[in-house]
Amino acid sequence: MNKKFFCTLLFLTLSLPCAAFAESDEDTADATDEAEAVVEETEADASSGLESGNGWKTVRIAELGNSGKKVHMVLVEQSRHTDKTIYSNAISRICQNEEEFCRVRFWSNERFIPERAALTAEQNKQLKADYLVNKTAGIKELRWSCGVDPKSQNCLPN
């Protein structure tokens, strides 16, 4: 939380000189509104406890039945959905403390992100990537949609 607070504080500090040199009161109001929106968004992310990063954010976490295992549902910016570094960064951040099991699913359109772990056919079709580590079962895989990686030998089913 301290990191987000300091990032927000830095952003506000850097934004203030822009507001001071704005050409009109309307421009100043717009700059202030934007700064307040960033603060509110950062506070909302911090209070929800959901991970986010450059080009991605966790929208929800669903439990697999009653197993206690979680599936992280992540939204990737539509304009950057083919940038594999975004997926890699999200996986690293989300799974850093998960040694036995971690599952992260990615979409580029929030309306297709499910409320629970099970997917409908349409939600599965819109899935951009699916990362799974299950050490007990000896599984570690990252599967891509053909839209993200057309060269993938093992595309997600559409």
MDTraj code that builds the backbone (N, CA, C; nanometers):
import mdtraj as md
import numpy as np

residues = "MET ASN LYS LYS PHE PHE CYS THR LEU LEU PHE LEU THR LEU SER LEU PRO CYS ALA ALA PHE ALA GLU SER ASP GLU ASP THR ALA ASP ALA THR ASP GLU ALA GLU ALA VAL VAL GLU GLU THR GLU ALA ASP ALA SER SER GLY LEU GLU SER GLY ASN GLY TRP LYS THR VAL ARG ILE ALA GLU LEU GLY ASN SER GLY LYS LYS VAL HIS MET VAL LEU VAL GLU GLN SER ARG HIS THR ASP LYS THR ILE TYR SER ASN ALA ILE SER ARG ILE CYS GLN ASN GLU GLU GLU PHE CYS ARG VAL ARG PHE TRP SER ASN GLU ARG PHE ILE PRO GLU ARG ALA ALA LEU THR ALA GLU GLN ASN LYS GLN LEU LYS ALA ASP TYR LEU VAL ASN LYS THR ALA GLY ILE LYS GLU LEU ARG TRP SER CYS GLY VAL ASP PRO LYS SER GLN ASN CYS LEU PRO ASN".split()
xyz = np.array([
    [0.0829, -0.1184, 0.0000],
    [0.0000, 0.0000, 0.0000],
    [0.0872, 0.1245, 0.0000],
    [0.1998, 0.1220, 0.0715],
    [0.2885, 0.2378, 0.0749],
    [0.3393, 0.2712, -0.0638],
    [0.3687, 0.1690, -0.1448],
    [0.4179, 0.1922, -0.2793],
    [0.3125, 0.2666, -0.3622],
    [0.1881, 0.2230, -0.3537],
    [0.0810, 0.2892, -0.4286],
    [0.0607, 0.4320, -0.3793],
    [0.0703, 0.4508, -0.2478],
    [0.0542, 0.5842, -0.1914],
    [0.1619, 0.6775, -0.2439],
    [0.2861, 0.6312, -0.2427],
    [0.3957, 0.7153, -0.2898],
    [0.3875, 0.7411, -0.4399],
    [0.3435, 0.6417, -0.5164],
    [0.3252, 0.6628, -0.6605],
    [0.2175, 0.7682, -0.6862],
    [0.1089, 0.7604, -0.6102],
    [0.0012, 0.8584, -0.6234],
    [0.0502, 0.9972, -0.5843],
    [0.1242, 1.0039, -0.4752],
    [0.1789, 1.1309, -0.4292],
    [0.2738, 1.1897, -0.5332],
    [0.3584, 1.1059, -0.5925],
    [0.4501, 1.1518, -0.6966],
    [0.3720, 1.2034, -0.8169],
    [0.2672, 1.1290, -0.8570],
    [0.1854, 1.1717, -0.9696],
    [0.1221, 1.3081, -0.9421],
    [0.0663, 1.3244, -0.8230],
    [0.0030, 1.4512, -0.7885],
    [0.1049, 1.5646, -0.7873],
    [0.2248, 1.5369, -0.7349],
    [0.3291, 1.6382, -0.7303],
    [0.3687, 1.6811, -0.8707],
    [0.3804, 1.5847, -0.9605],
    [0.4172, 1.6163, -1.0981],
    [0.3019, 1.6819, -1.1741],
    [0.1797, 1.6564, -1.1323],
    [0.0634, 1.7140, -1.1998],
    [0.0382, 1.8592, -1.1607],
    [0.0762, 1.8982, -1.0406],
    [0.0477, 2.0331, -0.9936],
    [0.1107, 2.1421, -1.0801],
    [0.2362, 2.1319, -1.1226],
    [0.2896, 2.2380, -1.2079],
    [0.2108, 2.2539, -1.3376],
    [0.1595, 2.1440, -1.3932],
    [0.0780, 2.1535, -1.5143],
    [-0.0491, 2.2335, -1.4865],
    [-0.1099, 2.2106, -1.3731],
    [-0.2325, 2.2822, -1.3379],
    [-0.2030, 2.4303, -1.3144],
    [-0.0875, 2.4622, -1.2593],
    [-0.0531, 2.6011, -1.2302],
    [-0.0355, 2.6825, -1.3574],
    [0.0065, 2.6189, -1.4666],
    [0.0302, 2.6898, -1.5912],
    [-0.0822, 2.6714, -1.6925],
    [-0.1947, 2.6192, -1.6495],
    [-0.3082, 2.6008, -1.7386],
    [-0.3579, 2.7361, -1.7872],
    [-0.4128, 2.7362, -1.9094],
    [-0.4535, 2.8613, -1.9711],
    [-0.5813, 2.9192, -1.9132],
    [-0.6664, 2.8365, -1.8563],
    [-0.7925, 2.8876, -1.8035],
    [-0.8313, 2.8122, -1.6769],
    [-0.9343, 2.8634, -1.6097],
    [-0.9864, 2.7964, -1.4910],
    [-1.0429, 2.6597, -1.5271],
    [-1.0995, 2.6495, -1.6476],
    [-1.1554, 2.5219, -1.6925],
    [-1.0449, 2.4169, -1.7058],
    [-0.9302, 2.4554, -1.7619],
    [-0.8170, 2.3637, -1.7743],
    [-0.7685, 2.3201, -1.6372],
    [-0.7634, 2.4128, -1.5424],
    [-0.7198, 2.3808, -1.4074],
    [-0.8164, 2.2817, -1.3432],
    [-0.9462, 2.3025, -1.3623],
    [-1.0467, 2.2123, -1.3069],
    [-1.0326, 2.0729, -1.3672],
    [-1.0079, 2.0659, -1.4992],
    [-0.9893, 1.9364, -1.5648],
    [-0.8683, 1.8625, -1.5082],
    [-0.7573, 1.9335, -1.4883],
    [-0.6357, 1.8719, -1.4345],
    [-0.6599, 1.8224, -1.2919],
    [-0.7310, 1.9016, -1.2128],
    [-0.7610, 1.8616, -1.0748],
    [-0.8516, 1.7394, -1.0736],
    [-0.9548, 1.7378, -1.1587],
    [-1.0456, 1.6234, -1.1667],
    [-0.9710, 1.4964, -1.2058],
    [-0.8777, 1.5067, -1.3023],
    [-0.8002, 1.3907, -1.3444],
    [-0.7149, 1.3390, -1.2292],
    [-0.6511, 1.4282, -1.1567],
    [-0.5659, 1.3877, -1.0437],
    [-0.6495, 1.3192, -0.9359],
    [-0.7675, 1.3742, -0.9070],
    [-0.8552, 1.3135, -0.8072],
    [-0.9039, 1.1767, -0.8521],
    [-0.9308, 1.1607, -0.9814],
    [-0.9758, 1.0313, -1.0336],
    [-0.8667, 0.9261, -1.0170],
    [-0.7416, 0.9645, -1.0400],
    [-0.6304, 0.8709, -1.0234],
    [-0.6175, 0.8301, -0.8771],
    [-0.6307, 0.9253, -0.7867],
    [-0.6226, 0.8950, -0.6444],
    [-0.7344, 0.7998, -0.6043],
    [-0.8579, 0.8272, -0.6497],
    [-0.9712, 0.7413, -0.6161],
    [-0.9519, 0.6015, -0.6712],
    [-0.9029, 0.5896, -0.7967],
    [-0.8808, 0.4593, -0.8580],
    [-0.7734, 0.3820, -0.7815],
    [-0.6654, 0.4502, -0.7443],
    [-0.5576, 0.3859, -0.6698],
    [-0.6075, 0.3395, -0.5337],
    [-0.6855, 0.4229, -0.4661],
    [-0.7403, 0.3843, -0.3365],
    [-0.8352, 0.2664, -0.3499],
    [-0.9145, 0.2631, -0.4566],
    [-1.0071, 0.1525, -0.4783],
    [-0.9294, 0.0232, -0.5013],
    [-0.8236, 0.0278, -0.5812],
    [-0.7415, -0.0907, -0.6044],
    [-0.6779, -0.1378, -0.4755],
    [-0.6289, -0.0441, -0.3952],
    [-0.5631, -0.0808, -0.2698],
    [-0.6626, -0.1440, -0.1723],
    [-0.7833, -0.0907, -0.1659],
    [-0.8809, -0.1437, -0.0716],
    [-0.9358, -0.2783, -0.1168],
    [-0.9396, -0.3029, -0.2481],
    [-0.9913, -0.4304, -0.2962],
    [-0.8887, -0.5410, -0.2831],
    [-0.7594, -0.5058, -0.2738],
    [-0.6547, -0.6053, -0.2601],
    [-0.6235, -0.6782, -0.3892],
    [-0.6761, -0.6334, -0.5017],
    [-0.6516, -0.6979, -0.6296],
    [-0.5251, -0.6426, -0.6937],
    [-0.4475, -0.7317, -0.7527],
    [-0.3229, -0.6928, -0.8180],
    [-0.3507, -0.6191, -0.9487],
    [-0.2586, -0.5313, -0.9856],
    [-0.2645, -0.4664, -1.1158],
    [-0.1244, -0.4229, -1.1535],
    [-0.1082, -0.3876, -1.2802],
    [0.0224, -0.3448, -1.3284],
    [0.0084, -0.2735, -1.4608],
    [0.1186, -0.2505, -1.5258],
    [0.1220, -0.1782, -1.6518],
    [0.0551, -0.2608, -1.7618],
    [-0.0639, -0.2191, -1.8030],
    [-0.1353, -0.2868, -1.9110],
    [-0.2295, -0.3974, -1.8661],
    [-0.2418, -0.4205, -1.7356],
    [-0.3290, -0.5275, -1.6876],
    [-0.3822, -0.4961, -1.5485],
    [-0.4937, -0.5620, -1.5148],
    [-0.5464, -0.5544, -1.3780],
    [-0.6302, -0.6783, -1.3495],
    [-0.6239, -0.7240, -1.2258],
    [-0.7071, -0.8356, -1.1833],
    [-0.8476, -0.7817, -1.1591],
    [-0.9451, -0.8423, -1.2242],
    [-1.0835, -0.7988, -1.2103],
    [-1.1513, -0.8732, -1.0956],
    [-1.1236, -1.0027, -1.0849],
    [-1.1795, -1.0807, -0.9739],
    [-1.1000, -1.2080, -0.9547],
    [-1.1227, -1.2693, -0.8399],
    [-1.0609, -1.3972, -0.8070],
    [-1.1739, -1.4919, -0.7707],
    [-1.1769, -1.6068, -0.8384],
    [-1.2830, -1.7052, -0.8143],
    [-1.2222, -1.8328, -0.7572],
    [-1.2967, -1.8974, -0.6688],
    [-1.2503, -2.0224, -0.6104],
    [-1.2948, -2.1394, -0.6968],
    [-1.2060, -2.2388, -0.7104],
    [-1.2389, -2.3615, -0.7828],
    [-1.3174, -2.4533, -0.6899],
    [-1.4486, -2.4525, -0.7036],
    [-1.5338, -2.5320, -0.6156],
    [-1.5124, -2.4928, -0.4711],
    [-1.4874, -2.5921, -0.3858],
    [-1.4570, -2.5672, -0.2445],
    [-1.3130, -2.6066, -0.2133],
    [-1.2280, -2.6074, -0.3147],
    [-1.0908, -2.6558, -0.3000],
    [-0.9982, -2.5577, -0.2289],
    [-1.0370, -2.4323, -0.2248],
    [-0.9488, -2.3295, -0.1694],
    [-0.8511, -2.2763, -0.2729],
    [-0.8498, -2.3372, -0.3909],
    [-0.7620, -2.2921, -0.4995],
    [-0.8313, -2.1795, -0.5745],
    [-0.7526, -2.0806, -0.6125],
    [-0.8076, -1.9594, -0.6738],
    [-0.7702, -1.9475, -0.8213],
    [-0.8618, -1.8884, -0.8983],
    [-0.8366, -1.8536, -1.0376],
    [-0.8416, -1.7019, -1.0457],
    [-0.7335, -1.6424, -1.0913],
    [-0.7241, -1.4973, -1.1044],
    [-0.7718, -1.4589, -1.2439],
    [-0.8721, -1.3727, -1.2505],
    [-0.9299, -1.3268, -1.3764],
    [-0.8720, -1.1888, -1.4073],
    [-0.7961, -1.1806, -1.5161],
    [-0.7188, -1.0602, -1.5450],
    [-0.7636, -0.9972, -1.6765],
    [-0.7744, -0.8649, -1.6737],
    [-0.8063, -0.7871, -1.7922],
    [-0.6778, -0.7259, -1.8457],
    [-0.6511, -0.7488, -1.9756],
    [-0.5355, -0.6910, -2.0439],
    [-0.5883, -0.5812, -2.1349],
    [-0.5154, -0.4701, -2.1429],
    [-0.5576, -0.3606, -2.2306],
    [-0.5770, -0.4135, -2.3728],
    [-0.6913, -0.3823, -2.4315],
    [-0.7249, -0.4297, -2.5657],
    [-0.6166, -0.3936, -2.6669],
    [-0.5662, -0.2731, -2.6607],
    [-0.4678, -0.2272, -2.7592],
    [-0.3315, -0.2950, -2.7427],
    [-0.3114, -0.3648, -2.6295],
    [-0.1819, -0.4273, -2.6037],
    [-0.1940, -0.5781, -2.5810],
    [-0.3044, -0.6379, -2.6239],
    [-0.3286, -0.7787, -2.5917],
    [-0.2317, -0.8767, -2.6585],
    [-0.1518, -0.8331, -2.7560],
    [-0.0533, -0.9217, -2.8179],
    [0.0863, -0.9050, -2.7575],
    [0.1008, -0.8169, -2.6604],
    [0.2292, -0.7937, -2.5944],
    [0.2472, -0.8969, -2.4819],
    [0.3279, -0.9982, -2.5078],
    [0.3435, -1.1082, -2.4122],
    [0.4110, -1.0652, -2.2820],
    [0.4820, -0.9541, -2.2827],
    [0.5466, -0.9094, -2.1587],
    [0.4430, -0.8690, -2.0545],
    [0.3281, -0.8208, -2.0992],
    [0.2208, -0.7846, -2.0054],
    [0.1730, -0.9098, -1.9307],
    [0.1535, -1.0186, -2.0042],
    [0.1100, -1.1440, -1.9431],
    [0.2161, -1.1947, -1.8448],
    [0.3398, -1.1901, -1.8880],
    [0.4503, -1.2368, -1.8045],
    [0.4600, -1.1574, -1.6746],
    [0.4466, -1.0269, -1.6843],
    [0.4506, -0.9421, -1.5647],
    [0.3355, -0.9736, -1.4701],
    [0.2178, -0.9934, -1.5254],
    [0.1011, -1.0250, -1.4426],
    [0.1199, -1.1594, -1.3727],
    [0.1657, -1.2587, -1.4460],
    [0.1867, -1.3921, -1.3879],
    [0.2903, -1.3848, -1.2760],
    [0.4003, -1.3162, -1.3012],
    [0.5054, -1.3039, -1.1987],
    [0.4514, -1.2394, -1.0724],
    [0.3759, -1.1331, -1.0882],
    [0.3245, -1.0589, -0.9731],
    [0.2191, -1.1387, -0.8970],
    [0.1268, -1.1997, -0.9700],
    [0.0161, -1.2714, -0.9068],
    [0.0640, -1.4014, -0.8414],
    [0.1552, -1.4715, -0.9072],
    [0.1960, -1.6045, -0.8590],
    [0.3213, -1.6032, -0.7723],
    [0.3755, -1.4863, -0.7415],
    [0.5013, -1.4806, -0.6677],
    [0.4961, -1.5503, -0.5316],
    [0.3840, -1.5508, -0.4652],
    [0.3743, -1.6143, -0.3332],
    [0.2993, -1.7470, -0.3357],
    [0.2672, -1.7944, -0.4547],
    [0.1923, -1.9191, -0.4703],
    [0.2894, -2.0293, -0.5140],
    [0.3262, -2.1159, -0.4233],
    [0.4255, -2.2177, -0.4557],
    [0.3643, -2.3462, -0.5110],
    [0.2465, -2.3833, -0.4672],
    [0.1876, -2.5111, -0.5069],
    [0.0898, -2.5000, -0.6234],
    [0.0096, -2.3923, -0.6245],
    [-0.0950, -2.3798, -0.7260],
    [-0.1140, -2.2333, -0.7623],
    [-0.1210, -2.2064, -0.8915],
    [-0.1539, -2.0716, -0.9382],
    [-0.2172, -2.0834, -1.0759],
    [-0.3330, -2.0203, -1.0924],
    [-0.3990, -2.0173, -1.2223],
    [-0.4397, -1.8737, -1.2513],
    [-0.4011, -1.8275, -1.3708],
    [-0.4325, -1.6925, -1.4144],
    [-0.4912, -1.7011, -1.5548],
    [-0.6087, -1.6423, -1.5721],
    [-0.6737, -1.6377, -1.7033],
    [-0.6846, -1.4925, -1.7469],
    [-0.6668, -1.4701, -1.8776],
    [-0.6603, -1.3340, -1.9320],
    [-0.7650, -1.3115, -2.0407],
    [-0.8265, -1.1927, -2.0348],
    [-0.9183, -1.1453, -2.1388],
    [-0.8816, -1.0017, -2.1738],
    [-0.9227, -0.9579, -2.2927],
    [-0.9006, -0.8186, -2.3306],
    [-1.0308, -0.7399, -2.3342],
    [-1.1420, -0.8047, -2.3008],
    [-1.2716, -0.7387, -2.2950],
    [-1.3382, -0.7794, -2.1632],
    [-1.3591, -0.6820, -2.0761],
    [-1.4076, -0.7097, -1.9410],
    [-1.5429, -0.7789, -1.9378],
    [-1.6248, -0.7552, -2.0376],
    [-1.7595, -0.8143, -2.0337],
    [-1.7583, -0.9664, -2.0463],
    [-1.6471, -1.0237, -2.0899],
    [-1.6377, -1.1693, -2.1019],
    [-1.5747, -1.2356, -1.9794],
    [-1.5303, -1.1580, -1.8829],
    [-1.4697, -1.2156, -1.7637],
    [-1.5806, -1.2732, -1.6756],
    [-1.5722, -1.4038, -1.6454],
    [-1.6807, -1.4679, -1.5704],
    [-1.6830, -1.4294, -1.4229],
    [-1.7978, -1.4511, -1.3623],
    [-1.8164, -1.4274, -1.2189],
    [-1.7596, -1.5427, -1.1366],
    [-1.7489, -1.6609, -1.1976],
    [-1.6994, -1.7787, -1.1263],
    [-1.5955, -1.8496, -1.2128],
    [-1.5356, -1.9555, -1.1613],
    [-1.4247, -2.0227, -1.2291],
    [-1.4667, -2.0918, -1.3592],
    [-1.5892, -2.1445, -1.3654],
    [-1.6359, -2.2126, -1.4859],
    [-1.6623, -2.1111, -1.5970],
    [-1.6286, -2.1498, -1.7205],
    [-1.6443, -2.0593, -1.8340],
    [-1.7566, -2.1061, -1.9261],
    [-1.8279, -2.0108, -1.9835],
    [-1.9222, -2.0419, -2.0908],
    [-1.8410, -2.0582, -2.2190],
    [-1.9034, -2.1074, -2.3229],
    [-1.8352, -2.1244, -2.4517],
    [-1.7835, -1.9897, -2.5039],
    [-1.8641, -1.8847, -2.4906],
    [-1.8237, -1.7520, -2.5394],
    [-1.7078, -1.6956, -2.4572],
    [-1.7110, -1.7135, -2.3258],
    [-1.6013, -1.6659, -2.2404],
    [-1.4722, -1.7398, -2.2744],
    [-1.4835, -1.8700, -2.2998],
    [-1.3670, -1.9497, -2.3374],
    [-1.3118, -1.9053, -2.4728],
    [-1.4008, -1.8717, -2.5647],
    [-1.3596, -1.8271, -2.6981],
    [-1.2843, -1.6941, -2.6907],
    [-1.3211, -1.6080, -2.5967],
    [-1.2590, -1.4761, -2.5824],
    [-1.1329, -1.4782, -2.4951],
    [-1.1024, -1.5920, -2.4337],
    [-0.9851, -1.6065, -2.3479],
    [-0.8581, -1.5835, -2.4296],
    [-0.7680, -1.4986, -2.3797],
    [-0.6442, -1.4656, -2.4511],
    [-0.5276, -1.5541, -2.4091],
    [-0.5240, -1.5923, -2.2824],
    [-0.4188, -1.6812, -2.2331],
    [-0.4663, -1.7472, -2.1047],
    [-0.4070, -1.8637, -2.0771],
    [-0.4403, -1.9388, -1.9564],
    [-0.3108, -1.9962, -1.9008],
    [-0.2760, -1.9551, -1.7790],
    [-0.1537, -2.0015, -1.7136],
    [-0.1925, -2.0883, -1.5954],
    [-0.1274, -2.2043, -1.5849],
    [-0.1578, -2.2966, -1.4762],
    [-0.0305, -2.3601, -1.4235],
    [-0.0131, -2.3543, -1.2916],
    [0.0910, -2.4285, -1.2217],
    [0.0211, -2.5086, -1.1130],
    [0.0419, -2.6403, -1.1162],
    [-0.0097, -2.7289, -1.0126],
    [0.1023, -2.8287, -0.9846],
    [0.1837, -2.8006, -0.8839],
    [0.3010, -2.8839, -0.8551],
    [0.2614, -3.0247, -0.8138],
    [0.1504, -3.0402, -0.7441],
    [0.1054, -3.1729, -0.7023],
    [0.0795, -3.2616, -0.8237],
    [0.0203, -3.2052, -0.9275],
    [-0.0106, -3.2807, -1.0491],
    [0.1031, -3.2751, -1.1509],
    [0.2085, -3.2002, -1.1224],
    [0.3210, -3.1888, -1.2148],
    [0.2887, -3.1094, -1.3401],
    [0.2019, -3.0085, -1.3266],
    [0.1599, -2.9282, -1.4425],
    [0.2165, -2.7871, -1.4319],
    [0.2743, -2.7419, -1.5412],
    [0.3123, -2.6016, -1.5555],
    [0.2978, -2.5697, -1.7034],
    [0.1964, -2.4877, -1.7357],
    [0.1722, -2.4567, -1.8760],
    [0.1154, -2.3166, -1.8930],
    [0.1486, -2.2590, -2.0069],
    [0.0936, -2.1310, -2.0487],
    [0.0428, -2.1510, -2.1898],
    [-0.0874, -2.1389, -2.2061],
    [-0.1490, -2.1568, -2.3379],
    [-0.2011, -2.0239, -2.3879],
    [-0.1837, -1.9999, -2.5160],
    [-0.2220, -1.8736, -2.5799],
    [-0.3389, -1.8947, -2.6745],
    [-0.4172, -1.7895, -2.6946],
    [-0.5145, -1.7919, -2.8038],
    [-0.4342, -1.7710, -2.9314],
    [-0.4859, -1.8193, -3.0409],
    [-0.4150, -1.8018, -3.1685],
    [-0.4095, -1.6547, -3.2086],
    [-0.5001, -1.5730, -3.1541],
    [-0.4984, -1.4292, -3.1815],
    [-0.3807, -1.3595, -3.1161],
    [-0.3299, -1.4137, -3.0061],
    [-0.2141, -1.3566, -2.9384],
    [-0.0865, -1.4160, -2.9962],
    [-0.0859, -1.5476, -3.0172],
    [0.0320, -1.6165, -3.0691],
    [-0.0095, -1.7140, -3.1789],
    [-0.0154, -1.6658, -3.3036],
    [-0.0584, -1.7522, -3.4140],
    [0.0366, -1.8693, -3.4401],
    [0.1597, -1.8612, -3.3894],
    [0.2579, -1.9679, -3.4103],
    [0.2494, -2.0763, -3.3035],
    [0.1655, -2.0563, -3.2050],
    [0.1559, -2.1503, -3.0931],
    [0.1137, -2.2893, -3.1423],
    [0.1848, -2.3905, -3.0937],
    [0.1539, -2.5285, -3.1284],
    [0.0287, -2.5779, -3.0559],
    [-0.0048, -2.5103, -2.9478],
    [-0.1120, -2.5582, -2.8604],
    [-0.2085, -2.4440, -2.8289],
    [-0.2741, -2.3898, -2.9326],
    [-0.3677, -2.2778, -2.9129],
    [-0.4849, -2.3199, -2.8254],
    [-0.5367, -2.2220, -2.7538],
    [-0.6597, -2.2443, -2.6773],
    [-0.7732, -2.2748, -2.7738],
    [-0.8646, -2.3635, -2.7363],
    [-0.9775, -2.3934, -2.8252],
    [-1.0687, -2.2720, -2.8417],
    [-1.1152, -2.2508, -2.9628],
    [-1.2069, -2.1382, -2.9892],
    [-1.3442, -2.1878, -3.0169],
])
top = md.Topology()
chain = top.add_chain()
for i, resn in enumerate(residues, 1):
    res = top.add_residue(resn, chain, resSeq=i)
    for name in ("N", "CA", "C"):
        top.add_atom(name, md.element.get_by_symbol(name[0]), res)
traj = md.Trajectory(xyz[None], top)
